[in-house]
């Protein structure tokens, strides 16, 4: 987490590969917490599970050239 925060704050493109590593790690260790209805999207788009206690959400990080493709499949909020 520290590495991805540092990369993000410094505008380092490594942020994308670090985010993918976190998503992959969660697929291994927290698979039971990811609803089957979103599993395909988590796998394809490398989403991160956030929150706890049943009130969570999925966070995605996309390269600018990927946004229009992702918007076709997922209802997203751009920030």
N, CA, C and O atoms as a GROMACS GRO file, in nm:
protein
  316
    1UNK      N    1   0.081  -0.119   0.000
    1UNK     CA    2   0.000   0.000   0.000
    1UNK      C    3   0.086   0.125   0.000
    1UNK      O    4   0.056   0.222  -0.069
    2UNK      N    5   0.194   0.123   0.079
    2UNK     CA    6   0.283   0.239   0.084
    2UNK      C    7   0.344   0.267  -0.054
    2UNK      O    8   0.357   0.383  -0.095
    3UNK      N    9   0.382   0.161  -0.125
    3UNK     CA   10   0.442   0.178  -0.257
    3UNK      C   11   0.345   0.241  -0.356
    3UNK      O   12   0.382   0.329  -0.433
    4UNK      N   13   0.221   0.196  -0.354
    4UNK     CA   14   0.124   0.249  -0.450
    4UNK      C   15   0.088   0.394  -0.417
    4UNK      O   16   0.068   0.474  -0.508
    5UNK      N   17   0.080   0.427  -0.289
    5UNK     CA   18   0.052   0.566  -0.250
    5UNK      C   19   0.167   0.656  -0.295
    5UNK      O   20   0.144   0.764  -0.350
    6UNK      N   21   0.289   0.612  -0.272
    6UNK     CA   22   0.406   0.689  -0.313
    6UNK      C   23   0.408   0.707  -0.466
    6UNK      O   24   0.432   0.817  -0.515
    7UNK      N   25   0.383   0.600  -0.539
    7UNK     CA   26   0.382   0.607  -0.686
    7UNK      C   27   0.273   0.702  -0.736
    7UNK      O   28   0.297   0.780  -0.828
    8UNK      N   29   0.156   0.694  -0.676
    8UNK     CA   30   0.045   0.781  -0.716
    8UNK      C   31   0.078   0.928  -0.692
    8UNK      O   32   0.056   1.013  -0.778
    9UNK      N   33   0.128   0.958  -0.574
    9UNK     CA   34   0.160   1.096  -0.538
    9UNK      C   35   0.271   1.155  -0.624
    9UNK      O   36   0.279   1.276  -0.643
   10UNK      N   37   0.358   1.068  -0.676
   10UNK     CA   38   0.469   1.114  -0.758
   10UNK      C   39   0.443   1.100  -0.908
   10UNK      O   40   0.533   1.125  -0.989
   11UNK      N   41   0.322   1.062  -0.945
   11UNK     CA   42   0.288   1.052  -1.087
   11UNK      C   43   0.363   0.940  -1.158
   11UNK      O   44   0.383   0.946  -1.280
   12UNK      N   45   0.404   0.840  -1.084
   12UNK     CA   46   0.481   0.728  -1.139
   12UNK      C   47   0.385   0.629  -1.205
   12UNK      O   48   0.285   0.590  -1.146
   13UNK      N   49   0.417   0.588  -1.327
   13UNK     CA   50   0.331   0.493  -1.399
   13UNK      C   51   0.333   0.353  -1.338
   13UNK      O   52   0.253   0.268  -1.377
   14UNK      N   53   0.422   0.329  -1.244
   14UNK     CA   54   0.426   0.202  -1.173
   14UNK      C   55   0.298   0.180  -1.092
   14UNK      O   56   0.267   0.068  -1.052
   15UNK      N   57   0.224   0.287  -1.069
   15UNK     CA   58   0.100   0.278  -0.991
   15UNK      C   59   0.005   0.174  -1.052
   15UNK      O   60  -0.066   0.107  -0.977
   16UNK      N   61   0.002   0.160  -1.183
   16UNK     CA   62  -0.089   0.065  -1.248
   16UNK      C   63  -0.050  -0.080  -1.219
   16UNK      O   64  -0.136  -0.163  -1.188
   17UNK      N   65   0.078  -0.110  -1.229
   17UNK     CA   66   0.120  -0.248  -1.202
   17UNK      C   67   0.107  -0.282  -1.053
   17UNK      O   68   0.075  -0.396  -1.018
   18UNK      N   69   0.131  -0.186  -0.967
   18UNK     CA   70   0.114  -0.209  -0.823
   18UNK      C   71  -0.033  -0.233  -0.790
   18UNK      O   72  -0.065  -0.320  -0.708
   19UNK      N   73  -0.123  -0.157  -0.853
   19UNK     CA   74  -0.265  -0.175  -0.830
   19UNK      C   75  -0.309  -0.314  -0.875
   19UNK      O   76  -0.389  -0.379  -0.807
   20UNK      N   77  -0.257  -0.360  -0.988
   20UNK     CA   78  -0.289  -0.495  -1.037
   20UNK      C   79  -0.241  -0.601  -0.939
   20UNK      O   80  -0.310  -0.701  -0.918
   21UNK      N   81  -0.124  -0.581  -0.879
   21UNK     CA   82  -0.073  -0.677  -0.780
   21UNK      C   83  -0.164  -0.685  -0.659
   21UNK      O   84  -0.189  -0.794  -0.607
   22UNK      N   85  -0.213  -0.571  -0.613
   22UNK     CA   86  -0.304  -0.570  -0.498
   22UNK      C   87  -0.433  -0.644  -0.534
   22UNK      O   88  -0.483  -0.723  -0.454
   23UNK      N   89  -0.487  -0.618  -0.653
   23UNK     CA   90  -0.609  -0.685  -0.696
   23UNK      C   91  -0.588  -0.836  -0.703
   23UNK      O   92  -0.672  -0.913  -0.655
   24UNK      N   93  -0.477  -0.879  -0.761
   24UNK     CA   94  -0.448  -1.022  -0.772
   24UNK      C   95  -0.432  -1.086  -0.634
   24UNK      O   96  -0.478  -1.198  -0.612
   25UNK      N   97  -0.368  -1.015  -0.543
   25UNK     CA   98  -0.350  -1.065  -0.406
   25UNK      C   99  -0.486  -1.084  -0.339
   25UNK      O  100  -0.507  -1.183  -0.268
   26UNK      N  101  -0.577  -0.991  -0.360
   26UNK     CA  102  -0.710  -1.003  -0.300
   26UNK      C  103  -0.788  -1.120  -0.360
   26UNK      O  104  -0.867  -1.184  -0.290
   27UNK      N  105  -0.768  -1.146  -0.488
   27UNK     CA  106  -0.835  -1.261  -0.550
   27UNK      C  107  -0.791  -1.392  -0.486
   27UNK      O  108  -0.870  -1.487  -0.479
   28UNK      N  109  -0.669  -1.398  -0.440
   28UNK     CA  110  -0.618  -1.518  -0.376
   28UNK      C  111  -0.665  -1.528  -0.230
   28UNK      O  112  -0.710  -1.633  -0.186
   29UNK      N  113  -0.654  -1.418  -0.157
   29UNK     CA  114  -0.676  -1.423  -0.012
   29UNK      C  115  -0.816  -1.382   0.034
   29UNK      O  116  -0.855  -1.415   0.147
   30UNK      N  117  -0.890  -1.311  -0.048
   30UNK     CA  118  -1.023  -1.264  -0.008
   30UNK      C  119  -1.132  -1.303  -0.107
   30UNK      O  120  -1.236  -1.237  -0.115
   31UNK      N  121  -1.109  -1.408  -0.182
   31UNK     CA  122  -1.203  -1.449  -0.287
   31UNK      C  123  -1.345  -1.468  -0.234
   31UNK      O  124  -1.441  -1.433  -0.302
   32UNK      N  125  -1.357  -1.520  -0.114
   32UNK     CA  126  -1.490  -1.545  -0.056
   32UNK      C  127  -1.566  -1.415  -0.026
   32UNK      O  128  -1.687  -1.418  -0.005
   33UNK      N  129  -1.496  -1.303  -0.024
   33UNK     CA  130  -1.560  -1.175   0.004
   33UNK      C  131  -1.604  -1.102  -0.124
   33UNK      O  132  -1.666  -0.996  -0.117
   34UNK      N  133  -1.570  -1.159  -0.239
   34UNK     CA  134  -1.604  -1.097  -0.367
   34UNK      C  135  -1.728  -1.166  -0.423
   34UNK      O  136  -1.723  -1.286  -0.451
   35UNK      N  137  -1.839  -1.094  -0.440
   35UNK     CA  138  -1.961  -1.155  -0.491
   35UNK      C  139  -1.940  -1.216  -0.630
   35UNK      O  140  -1.869  -1.160  -0.714
   36UNK      N  141  -2.001  -1.331  -0.653
   36UNK     CA  142  -1.986  -1.398  -0.782
   36UNK      C  143  -2.034  -1.311  -0.897
   36UNK      O  144  -1.987  -1.325  -1.010
   37UNK      N  145  -2.130  -1.221  -0.870
   37UNK     CA  146  -2.184  -1.135  -0.975
   37UNK      C  147  -2.082  -1.033  -1.027
   37UNK      O  148  -2.102  -0.975  -1.134
   38UNK      N  149  -1.976  -1.011  -0.953
   38UNK     CA  150  -1.876  -0.913  -0.996
   38UNK      C  151  -1.738  -0.976  -1.017
   38UNK      O  152  -1.644  -0.909  -1.059
   39UNK      N  153  -1.726  -1.105  -0.989
   39UNK     CA  154  -1.597  -1.173  -0.998
   39UNK      C  155  -1.531  -1.157  -1.136
   39UNK      O  156  -1.411  -1.132  -1.143
   40UNK      N  157  -1.607  -1.171  -1.244
   40UNK     CA  158  -1.549  -1.158  -1.378
   40UNK      C  159  -1.492  -1.018  -1.400
   40UNK      O  160  -1.385  -1.003  -1.459
   41UNK      N  161  -1.563  -0.918  -1.351
   41UNK     CA  162  -1.515  -0.780  -1.367
   41UNK      C  163  -1.391  -0.753  -1.282
   41UNK      O  164  -1.299  -0.684  -1.326
   42UNK      N  165  -1.388  -0.808  -1.162
   42UNK     CA  166  -1.271  -0.791  -1.075
   42UNK      C  167  -1.149  -0.854  -1.141
   42UNK      O  168  -1.039  -0.797  -1.137
   43UNK      N  169  -1.168  -0.970  -1.201
   43UNK     CA  170  -1.058  -1.040  -1.268
   43UNK      C  171  -1.012  -0.965  -1.393
   43UNK      O  172  -0.892  -0.949  -1.415
   44UNK      N  173  -1.106  -0.919  -1.474
   44UNK     CA  174  -1.072  -0.854  -1.600
   44UNK      C  175  -1.016  -0.713  -1.580
   44UNK      O  176  -0.918  -0.676  -1.644
   45UNK      N  177  -1.077  -0.635  -1.492
   45UNK     CA  178  -1.040  -0.495  -1.478
   45UNK      C  179  -0.955  -0.464  -1.357
   45UNK      O  180  -0.922  -0.348  -1.333
   46UNK      N  181  -0.919  -0.565  -1.278
   46UNK     CA  182  -0.831  -0.547  -1.163
   46UNK      C  183  -0.887  -0.445  -1.065
   46UNK      O  184  -0.826  -0.340  -1.041
   47UNK      N  185  -1.003  -0.476  -1.009
   47UNK     CA  186  -1.066  -0.390  -0.910
   47UNK      C  187  -1.016  -0.426  -0.771
   47UNK      O  188  -0.978  -0.540  -0.745
   48UNK      N  189  -1.015  -0.328  -0.681
   48UNK     CA  190  -0.971  -0.350  -0.544
   48UNK      C  191  -1.090  -0.345  -0.451
   48UNK      O  192  -1.170  -0.251  -0.455
   49UNK      N  193  -1.102  -0.445  -0.367
   49UNK     CA  194  -1.206  -0.451  -0.265
   49UNK      C  195  -1.169  -0.355  -0.153
   49UNK      O  196  -1.058  -0.360  -0.100
   50UNK      N  197  -1.262  -0.267  -0.117
   50UNK     CA  198  -1.239  -0.167  -0.012
   50UNK      C  199  -1.352  -0.172   0.091
   50UNK      O  200  -1.463  -0.215   0.059
   51UNK      N  201  -1.324  -0.129   0.211
   51UNK     CA  202  -1.426  -0.124   0.315
   51UNK      C  203  -1.433  -0.255   0.392
   51UNK      O  204  -1.365  -0.352   0.360
   52UNK      N  205  -1.516  -0.254   0.494
   52UNK     CA  206  -1.530  -0.373   0.579
   52UNK      C  207  -1.669  -0.376   0.640
   52UNK      O  208  -1.740  -0.276   0.640
   53UNK      N  209  -1.706  -0.491   0.691
   53UNK     CA  210  -1.832  -0.504   0.763
   53UNK      C  211  -1.955  -0.500   0.675
   53UNK      O  212  -2.063  -0.463   0.722
   54UNK      N  213  -1.942  -0.537   0.550
   54UNK     CA  214  -2.058  -0.544   0.462
   54UNK      C  215  -2.092  -0.414   0.392
   54UNK      O  216  -2.189  -0.410   0.316
   55UNK      N  217  -2.016  -0.308   0.414
   55UNK     CA  218  -2.044  -0.180   0.351
   55UNK      C  219  -1.937  -0.140   0.252
   55UNK      O  220  -1.910  -0.021   0.233
   56UNK      N  221  -1.877  -0.237   0.188
   56UNK     CA  222  -1.764  -0.210   0.102
   56UNK      C  223  -1.800  -0.168  -0.039
   56UNK      O  224  -1.917  -0.155  -0.074
   57UNK      N  225  -1.696  -0.148  -0.118
   57UNK     CA  226  -1.711  -0.110  -0.258
   57UNK      C  227  -1.587  -0.157  -0.332
   57UNK      O  228  -1.489  -0.199  -0.270
   58UNK      N  229  -1.590  -0.149  -0.464
   58UNK     CA  230  -1.475  -0.184  -0.546
   58UNK      C  231  -1.418  -0.059  -0.609
   58UNK      O  232  -1.491   0.022  -0.666
   59UNK      N  233  -1.288  -0.046  -0.600
   59UNK     CA  234  -1.216   0.069  -0.654
   59UNK      C  235  -1.138   0.024  -0.776
   59UNK      O  236  -1.070  -0.078  -0.774
   60UNK      N  237  -1.149   0.100  -0.883
   60UNK     CA  238  -1.075   0.069  -1.004
   60UNK      C  239  -0.981   0.182  -1.040
   60UNK      O  240  -1.010   0.299  -1.014
   61UNK      N  241  -0.870   0.146  -1.100
   61UNK     CA  242  -0.774   0.244  -1.148
   61UNK      C  243  -0.746   0.210  -1.294
   61UNK      O  244  -0.698   0.101  -1.325
   62UNK      N  245  -0.776   0.304  -1.382
   62UNK     CA  246  -0.761   0.277  -1.526
   62UNK      C  247  -0.670   0.380  -1.590
   62UNK      O  248  -0.666   0.496  -1.551
   63UNK      N  249  -0.598   0.334  -1.688
   63UNK     CA  250  -0.520   0.426  -1.771
   63UNK      C  251  -0.620   0.510  -1.852
   63UNK      O  252  -0.727   0.460  -1.886
   64UNK      N  253  -0.588   0.634  -1.882
   64UNK     CA  254  -0.682   0.720  -1.954
   64UNK      C  255  -0.738   0.658  -2.083
   64UNK      O  256  -0.854   0.681  -2.116
   65UNK      N  257  -0.657   0.582  -2.155
   65UNK     CA  258  -0.706   0.523  -2.280
   65UNK      C  259  -0.797   0.403  -2.259
   65UNK      O  260  -0.852   0.352  -2.357
   66UNK      N  261  -0.817   0.357  -2.137
   66UNK     CA  262  -0.904   0.243  -2.107
   66UNK      C  263  -1.044   0.285  -2.061
   66UNK      O  264  -1.134   0.201  -2.058
   67UNK      N  265  -1.063   0.409  -2.027
   67UNK     CA  266  -1.186   0.453  -1.963
   67UNK      C  267  -1.310   0.430  -2.050
   67UNK      O  268  -1.410   0.379  -2.000
   68UNK      N  269  -1.305   0.466  -2.176
   68UNK     CA  270  -1.424   0.451  -2.261
   68UNK      C  271  -1.462   0.305  -2.276
   68UNK      O  272  -1.582   0.274  -2.282
   69UNK      N  273  -1.366   0.214  -2.283
   69UNK     CA  274  -1.397   0.071  -2.293
   69UNK      C  275  -1.463   0.021  -2.165
   69UNK      O  276  -1.563  -0.051  -2.170
   70UNK      N  277  -1.408   0.060  -2.052
   70UNK     CA  278  -1.461   0.015  -1.923
   70UNK      C  279  -1.602   0.068  -1.899
   70UNK      O  280  -1.686  -0.003  -1.844
   71UNK      N  281  -1.630   0.191  -1.940
   71UNK     CA  282  -1.762   0.249  -1.920
   71UNK      C  283  -1.872   0.172  -1.992
   71UNK      O  284  -1.989   0.181  -1.954
   72UNK      N  285  -1.839   0.097  -2.094
   72UNK     CA  286  -1.938   0.016  -2.165
   72UNK      C  287  -1.990  -0.098  -2.078
   72UNK      O  288  -2.104  -0.142  -2.095
   73UNK      N  289  -1.908  -0.145  -1.986
   73UNK     CA  290  -1.941  -0.264  -1.908
   73UNK      C  291  -1.971  -0.238  -1.762
   73UNK      O  292  -2.037  -0.319  -1.696
   74UNK      N  293  -1.924  -0.129  -1.710
   74UNK     CA  294  -1.938  -0.101  -1.567
   74UNK      C  295  -1.990   0.040  -1.547
   74UNK      O  296  -1.944   0.134  -1.612
   75UNK      N  297  -2.086   0.054  -1.457
   75UNK     CA  298  -2.134   0.186  -1.419
   75UNK      C  299  -2.031   0.244  -1.322
   75UNK      O  300  -2.021   0.201  -1.208
   76UNK      N  301  -1.954   0.343  -1.371
   76UNK     CA  302  -1.845   0.396  -1.291
   76UNK      C  303  -1.862   0.545  -1.265
   76UNK      O  304  -1.934   0.615  -1.337
   77UNK      N  305  -1.795   0.591  -1.163
   77UNK     CA  306  -1.786   0.733  -1.133
   77UNK      C  307  -1.642   0.774  -1.152
   77UNK      O  308  -1.552   0.715  -1.092
   78UNK      N  309  -1.620   0.874  -1.234
   78UNK     CA  310  -1.485   0.924  -1.256
   78UNK      C  311  -1.454   1.032  -1.155
   78UNK      O  312  -1.533   1.124  -1.134
   79UNK      N  313  -1.336   1.021  -1.091
   79UNK     CA  314  -1.295   1.124  -0.996
   79UNK      C  315  -1.157   1.173  -1.031
   79UNK      O  316  -1.103   1.261  -0.962
   0.00000   0.00000   0.00000
